[in-house]
Amino acid sequence: MGRAKRTIRTMEEIIVTGGKPLNGSVAVLGAKNAVLKQMVAMLLAPGTHQLRNVPGILDVVLMGRVLEHIGATCSFDGHALTVEVPDQLRPEAPLDLVRQMRASIVVLGPLLARGGVAMVAFPGGDDLGARPIDMHIDGLRKMGAEFELEHGVLMARAPRGLVGTEIGLEFPSVGATENVLLGAVLATGETTVHNAAREPEIEDLAAFLTKMGARIQGAGTSVITVEGVDTLQPTTHEVLADRLEAGTYAVAGAITGGEVRIERCVPDHLRMELRKLTDVGCTIGRGDDWFTVAGPERPLPVDFATLPFPGFHTDMQPQMVALLSVASGTSVITENIYDARFRYAGELMRMGADITTEWQHAVIRGVEKLSGCPVIAPDIRAGASLVLAALRAEGQTVVGDIHHIDRGYEDFVGRLQSLGGDLERRPAGAAQ
């Protein structure tokens, strides 16, 4: 993994001096939540695959390690990733890798489809509360897979291969939709997924699989139909733009009262988020593959609830809470996706935010100012939100545990510096 040495750093922190409006333009890279699943999809066909517009983030490195453990060879050239997939796979994803990244659970579908067996440690990743994989297992079980849990490892077998069927998801789970889709493309017969996730990343995964020779209809709608084929071929694909990276830089412009242009993105994938930024007083301009956000002197309060696409993305909720912490009134947020998403609220409160949380609700009473202090990043998006809050805060903020931020953002500090932000990255505890 050539990029690993450049991406994984030990015990660093971000030092932010707040008070400067951000101005300028920033281009978005490929979507983390698309590229990771497309990397897994490569296991479905032996040969040489290539993805372009791949972000240099820690999760891509970790998924590359999962693929290499299974038997593939991964190499990077800038933002291009080439993967050689062998004829024979080692059908296991070990605990030390799966624990670091939940996305690796989607190797279940391809491994079962290719070889009829998979051994996958129970997943880890961000600590956002209970995120059971029951729907993944139920969907694949309906297709003929058998599961046992042995010593923390999920043992999956499909002795007669996967067989197409009707699958109704209780909730439009992105991961369950992906796992079933990845299993169905090589299954015997037709699979129909009802109440499927509609996220753009699902559409992009389907587009990638279609290039490989899969027969998929309805991706991006709530009903996806897959007609299984005998074999797939390697392909080349450009990963779609990361709407969460785009949204994060949009909030960075908004919270600092600056004006930021986000390029190489799809504004339509942020419809609800941009609507809420308009409601807080931002001025939004947009084209086909760009948009601008000009922030108000002080944001207005808004209420919103997180929902599956096309609703407000749960991974944009912490950034919006940071913005609303300095609003001129009270906002109420309802979190419908993860039951422990507000664990970062205490870190914002250390900076002076007035936030009350109860179960899936947060009440944010806007304050006039935040003040810099040491804080810890508990997950990817919460870590980003603390940096955004620090850009608005008075004085200096030190953000620790920033390896979480590295999981989802390439050169986060450098990109914010290019917009005029006063921040730097240094070894933890280094003298100022």
matplotlib code that plots the C-alpha trace (Angstrom):
import matplotlib.pyplot as plt

x = [0.0, 2.1, 0.0, -0.1, 3.1, 1.9, -1.6, -1.2, 0.4, 0.8, -0.5, -0.9, -3.2, -4.6, -4.1, -6.7, -6.7, -10.2, -11.7, -10.7, -13.5, -12.7, -12.7, -11.7, -12.4, -11.9, -12.3, -13.9, -12.5, -14.2, -16.8, -15.5, -18.8, -18.6, -15.0, -14.8, -17.7, -16.3, -13.0, -14.9, -16.9, -13.6, -13.4, -16.2, -14.0, -10.4, -8.1, -6.9, -9.4, -8.8, -10.6, -9.9, -10.7, -9.8, -9.3, -6.1, -7.8, -7.1, -10.2, -9.0, -5.7, -7.5, -9.8, -6.7, -5.3, -8.5, -8.3, -4.6, -5.4, -8.0, -5.3, -5.5, -2.7, -3.3, -1.2, -1.7, -0.6, -1.9, -5.6, -5.8, -6.0, -5.2, -6.2, -5.1, -7.7, -6.5, -8.5, -8.4, -9.4, -8.7, -12.3, -11.7, -11.6, -9.7, -10.7, -7.8, -8.9, -12.7, -12.6, -11.1, -13.7, -17.3, -17.4, -15.4, -18.6, -19.7, -17.1, -19.7, -21.7, -18.8, -17.0, -20.2, -20.9, -17.4, -16.6, -19.6, -17.8, -16.8, -15.3, -15.7, -15.0, -17.9, -17.5, -16.1, -15.6, -17.0, -18.5, -22.0, -24.0, -25.7, -25.6, -26.7, -25.9, -29.1, -30.5, -27.2, -27.5, -31.2, -30.9, -28.1, -29.8, -32.9, -30.5, -29.3, -26.5, -26.0, -24.5, -22.9, -21.1, -17.9, -15.5, -16.5, -16.2, -19.2, -18.9, -21.0, -21.5, -23.6, -23.3, -25.5, -24.5, -26.6, -30.0, -32.1, -35.2, -37.5, -35.9, -37.8, -35.6, -37.2, -35.2, -33.5, -30.0, -27.2, -24.9, -27.6, -28.6, -24.9, -24.3, -27.3, -26.5, -22.9, -24.2, -27.0, -25.0, -23.5, -26.5, -28.6, -31.8, -33.4, -33.2, -35.5, -34.7, -37.7, -37.2, -33.7, -31.5, -31.6, -28.3, -26.1, -23.3, -25.7, -26.2, -22.5, -21.9, -24.5, -22.9, -19.5, -21.0, -22.9, -19.5, -18.3, -21.2, -23.9, -27.6, -29.1, -32.2, -33.7, -30.6, -31.4, -35.0, -36.6, -36.8, -33.7, -33.8, -30.7, -30.5, -27.6, -24.9, -22.3, -19.2, -18.1, -15.1, -12.6, -13.2, -12.2, -14.4, -14.3, -15.7, -18.5, -17.8, -18.0, -21.1, -20.1, -16.7, -18.5, -21.0, -18.3, -16.5, -19.8, -20.4, -16.8, -17.6, -20.9, -19.6, -16.8, -19.0, -16.9, -17.6, -16.4, -16.9, -17.0, -16.1, -16.2, -19.3, -23.0, -25.1, -28.2, -26.8, -27.0, -30.5, -31.7, -28.4, -28.2, -31.9, -31.0, -28.0, -30.2, -32.6, -29.8, -29.1, -26.5, -26.5, -26.2, -25.2, -25.0, -24.2, -24.1, -20.9, -20.2, -21.9, -21.0, -21.9, -21.7, -22.2, -24.1, -22.6, -24.5, -26.7, -30.4, -31.7, -33.3, -34.8, -34.1, -34.2, -31.7, -33.2, -32.1, -31.5, -32.9, -33.3, -30.7, -27.6, -26.7, -23.0, -23.7, -25.4, -22.4, -21.1, -24.6, -24.7, -21.4, -22.9, -26.1, -24.1, -23.5, -27.0, -29.2, -31.8, -32.7, -32.5, -33.8, -32.2, -33.6, -31.2, -33.1, -30.2, -27.6, -28.5, -25.2, -24.5, -24.5, -21.5, -19.4, -21.7, -19.7, -16.6, -18.5, -19.8, -16.2, -15.9, -18.9, -21.8, -25.1, -26.4, -28.9, -29.3, -31.9, -32.0, -32.3, -32.9, -30.5, -31.5, -28.9, -29.3, -27.1, -24.4, -22.6, -19.2, -17.2, -13.8, -10.9, -9.7, -8.4, -11.0, -10.9, -12.3, -14.6, -15.3, -14.9, -17.6, -17.6, -13.8, -14.5, -17.2, -14.8, -12.3, -15.1, -16.2, -12.6, -12.4, -15.2, -14.0, -12.0, -8.4, -6.7, -8.2, -6.2, -8.1, -6.7, -7.3, -7.3, -6.7, -10.5, -10.6, -7.9, -10.4, -12.7, -10.8, -7.6, -5.4, -8.1, -5.7, -4.1, -7.4, -8.7, -5.4, -5.9, -9.2, -7.4, -7.9, -5.3, -4.5, -1.6, -1.0, 1.8, 2.8, 0.7, 2.2, 4.8, 6.0, 4.2]
y = [0.0, 2.9, 5.6, 4.2, 5.8, 9.2, 8.9, 7.2, 9.5, 8.9, 11.1, 14.4, 17.4, 20.4, 23.8, 26.4, 30.1, 31.4, 34.6, 34.6, 34.4, 31.7, 32.7, 31.0, 27.8, 24.1, 21.1, 17.9, 14.4, 11.1, 10.0, 7.9, 6.0, 5.1, 4.2, 1.8, -0.3, -0.1, -1.5, -4.4, -4.9, -5.5, -8.9, -10.1, -10.3, -11.5, -9.2, -5.5, -2.8, 0.9, 3.6, 7.3, 10.4, 8.3, 10.4, 10.0, 9.1, 6.6, 4.5, 3.8, 2.6, 0.4, -1.1, -1.7, -3.7, -5.7, -6.5, -7.4, -9.8, -11.4, -11.8, -8.6, -6.3, -2.5, 0.3, 4.1, 6.7, 10.1, 9.8, 6.6, 3.2, 0.0, -3.3, -6.8, -9.4, -13.1, -16.1, -17.5, -15.4, -15.9, -15.5, -13.7, -10.1, -10.1, -8.4, -5.9, -4.4, -4.8, -3.2, 0.0, 0.3, -1.0, -0.7, -3.9, -5.9, -5.5, -8.1, -10.7, -10.4, -10.6, -13.4, -15.5, -14.8, -15.7, -18.7, -19.6, -18.9, -15.8, -15.3, -11.7, -10.3, -8.4, -4.7, -1.7, 1.8, 5.0, 4.7, 6.0, 3.5, 0.2, -0.3, -4.0, -5.9, -8.0, -6.7, -7.6, -11.2, -11.5, -10.4, -12.8, -15.6, -15.2, -15.8, -19.1, -18.1, -19.8, -17.9, -18.8, -16.6, -18.3, -16.5, -13.1, -14.1, -14.4, -17.6, -17.5, -20.2, -20.6, -24.3, -24.2, -20.7, -17.6, -17.6, -14.6, -13.8, -11.0, -9.1, -6.4, -4.3, -3.0, 0.2, 1.6, 0.6, 1.7, -1.2, -3.9, -2.7, -2.8, -6.2, -7.7, -6.0, -7.3, -10.8, -10.6, -9.7, -13.2, -15.1, -17.5, -15.8, -12.5, -10.5, -7.7, -5.4, -3.5, -0.4, -0.1, 2.8, 5.6, 7.3, 8.6, 6.2, 3.3, 4.6, 4.9, 1.4, 0.1, 2.1, 0.5, -3.0, -2.4, -1.5, -4.9, -6.6, -6.7, -6.3, -3.8, -1.7, 0.8, 2.0, 5.3, 4.3, 2.2, -0.9, -2.4, -5.4, -7.5, -10.3, -12.5, -13.2, -16.0, -13.8, -10.2, -8.4, -5.9, -2.2, 1.4, 3.9, 7.5, 7.8, 10.3, 13.5, 13.3, 15.3, 15.2, 16.7, 19.4, 20.0, 20.3, 23.0, 24.8, 24.9, 26.1, 29.1, 29.7, 29.5, 31.9, 34.4, 34.0, 32.9, 29.6, 28.0, 24.2, 22.7, 19.3, 18.3, 17.6, 20.3, 18.2, 15.6, 18.2, 19.5, 19.4, 20.5, 23.6, 24.4, 24.5, 26.6, 29.0, 29.0, 30.0, 33.1, 31.9, 33.0, 30.1, 30.2, 27.0, 25.5, 21.9, 21.0, 23.8, 25.9, 28.9, 29.6, 33.1, 33.0, 35.5, 37.6, 35.4, 32.4, 32.1, 29.1, 26.2, 22.9, 19.7, 15.9, 13.5, 11.0, 8.6, 10.3, 12.6, 13.8, 15.6, 13.4, 12.2, 12.8, 16.5, 16.8, 17.6, 20.3, 22.0, 21.8, 23.6, 26.3, 26.5, 26.8, 30.5, 31.1, 34.0, 31.7, 28.1, 25.1, 21.6, 18.7, 15.2, 12.3, 9.4, 7.3, 6.7, 6.5, 7.9, 10.6, 13.4, 12.1, 15.0, 17.6, 17.7, 18.8, 21.7, 22.6, 22.9, 25.7, 27.5, 26.0, 25.6, 22.2, 19.9, 16.3, 13.7, 10.4, 11.4, 15.1, 18.0, 21.6, 24.1, 27.6, 29.8, 31.8, 35.0, 33.5, 30.3, 30.2, 28.0, 25.2, 21.6, 19.2, 15.6, 14.3, 11.3, 10.4, 11.6, 14.2, 15.3, 15.9, 18.0, 19.9, 20.8, 22.2, 24.3, 25.5, 26.4, 28.5, 30.7, 30.6, 33.3, 32.3, 29.0, 25.5, 22.2, 19.3, 15.8, 12.3, 13.7, 10.3, 10.2, 13.2, 11.5, 8.6, 10.9, 14.0, 14.3, 17.1, 18.8, 21.3, 22.2, 22.8, 25.0, 26.9, 27.4, 29.2, 31.5, 29.5, 29.9, 26.4, 23.9, 20.2, 19.1, 16.2, 16.0, 17.9, 19.7, 23.0, 26.0]
z = [0.0, -1.3, 0.2, 3.7, 4.9, 3.6, 5.2, 8.5, 11.1, 14.8, 17.6, 15.9, 16.6, 14.8, 16.3, 15.1, 15.7, 15.1, 13.8, 10.1, 7.4, 4.8, 1.2, -2.0, -3.9, -3.1, -5.3, -3.9, -4.4, -4.7, -2.1, 0.8, 1.0, -2.7, -3.2, -0.3, -1.6, -5.2, -3.9, -2.4, -5.6, -7.5, -5.6, -7.9, -11.0, -11.3, -13.2, -13.2, -12.0, -11.7, -9.8, -10.4, -8.3, -5.2, -2.0, -0.1, 3.2, 5.9, 5.2, 1.7, 3.0, 5.5, 2.9, 0.7, 3.6, 3.7, 0.0, 0.3, 3.1, 0.9, -1.8, -4.1, -4.8, -4.5, -5.9, -6.0, -8.5, -7.3, -7.1, -9.2, -7.5, -9.4, -7.9, -9.2, -8.1, -8.2, -9.3, -5.8, -2.8, 0.9, 2.2, 5.4, 6.9, 10.2, 13.4, 13.5, 10.1, 10.5, 14.0, 12.4, 9.7, 9.6, 5.8, 5.5, 6.5, 2.8, 1.8, 2.8, -0.4, -2.9, -1.0, -0.8, -4.5, -5.6, -3.4, -1.3, 2.0, 4.1, 7.5, 8.7, 12.2, 13.7, 12.6, 14.4, 13.0, 14.5, 17.9, 17.0, 19.0, 18.0, 14.3, 13.9, 10.8, 11.1, 7.8, 6.0, 7.3, 6.8, 3.1, 2.3, 4.2, 2.0, -0.9, 0.5, 2.9, 6.3, 9.2, 12.5, 15.0, 16.4, 18.7, 17.4, 13.8, 11.4, 9.5, 6.3, 3.8, 0.7, -0.1, -3.1, -4.2, -3.8, -5.4, -6.4, -4.4, -3.1, -0.2, 1.7, 4.0, 7.3, 6.9, 3.8, 5.1, 2.8, 4.0, 3.7, 0.2, -0.8, 0.6, -1.1, -4.4, -4.3, -3.7, -6.2, -9.3, -9.4, -7.9, -9.9, -11.1, -10.2, -7.0, -6.1, -3.2, -1.8, 0.4, -0.9, 0.0, -2.6, -1.8, -4.7, -3.6, -4.3, -7.8, -8.3, -7.0, -9.5, -12.3, -11.4, -11.3, -14.6, -16.3, -15.0, -16.8, -14.0, -14.9, -12.5, -12.8, -10.4, -8.5, -6.9, -6.3, -3.5, -5.7, -7.2, -9.5, -10.3, -12.9, -11.9, -14.5, -14.6, -14.6, -14.4, -15.9, -14.4, -15.3, -14.9, -13.1, -11.8, -8.3, -7.9, -5.8, -2.0, -1.0, 2.7, 1.9, -0.2, 2.6, 5.2, 3.3, 2.7, 6.5, 7.0, 4.8, 6.6, 10.2, 9.5, 7.6, 4.5, 1.0, -0.3, -3.8, -3.9, -7.2, -8.9, -6.9, -7.5, -5.7, -6.3, -3.8, -1.1, -1.7, 1.9, 3.4, 1.1, 1.9, 5.6, 4.9, 3.1, 6.1, 8.5, 6.3, 3.8, 0.2, -2.1, -5.8, -7.9, -11.2, -12.5, -10.8, -8.3, -5.7, -3.5, 0.1, 1.6, 5.3, 7.4, 10.2, 12.6, 11.6, 12.2, 14.2, 12.3, 13.1, 11.2, 11.4, 9.9, 7.4, 4.6, 1.2, 0.0, 3.6, 5.7, 6.0, 9.5, 8.5, 8.1, 11.4, 13.6, 11.2, 11.3, 15.1, 15.2, 13.0, 15.0, 18.3, 17.4, 16.0, 17.2, 18.7, 19.6, 17.2, 17.7, 16.0, 15.8, 15.0, 13.4, 12.1, 14.9, 18.6, 19.9, 17.3, 19.9, 21.9, 20.6, 22.1, 25.3, 23.3, 21.7, 25.2, 26.4, 23.8, 25.2, 23.2, 25.0, 24.0, 25.8, 24.5, 25.3, 23.4, 19.7, 20.3, 20.8, 21.7, 20.7, 22.2, 20.2, 22.0, 20.8, 20.8, 21.3, 23.0, 22.0, 24.3, 24.0, 22.5, 21.3, 17.9, 18.7, 15.1, 11.5, 11.1, 14.8, 14.4, 11.4, 13.2, 16.1, 13.6, 12.0, 15.5, 16.2, 13.0, 14.5, 18.2, 19.9, 20.6, 20.0, 19.9, 20.0, 18.4, 19.4, 18.0, 14.5, 12.9, 12.9, 10.5, 8.4, 7.8, 5.8, 4.6, 2.5, 3.7, 5.7, 7.2, 3.9, 2.2, 5.0, 4.9, 1.2, 2.1, 4.5, 7.7, 10.5, 11.5, 11.5, 12.1, 14.5, 16.7, 19.8, 22.8, 20.6, 22.0, 20.5]

ax = plt.figure().add_subplot(projection="3d")
ax.plot(x, y, z, "-o")
ax.set_aspect("equal")
plt.show()
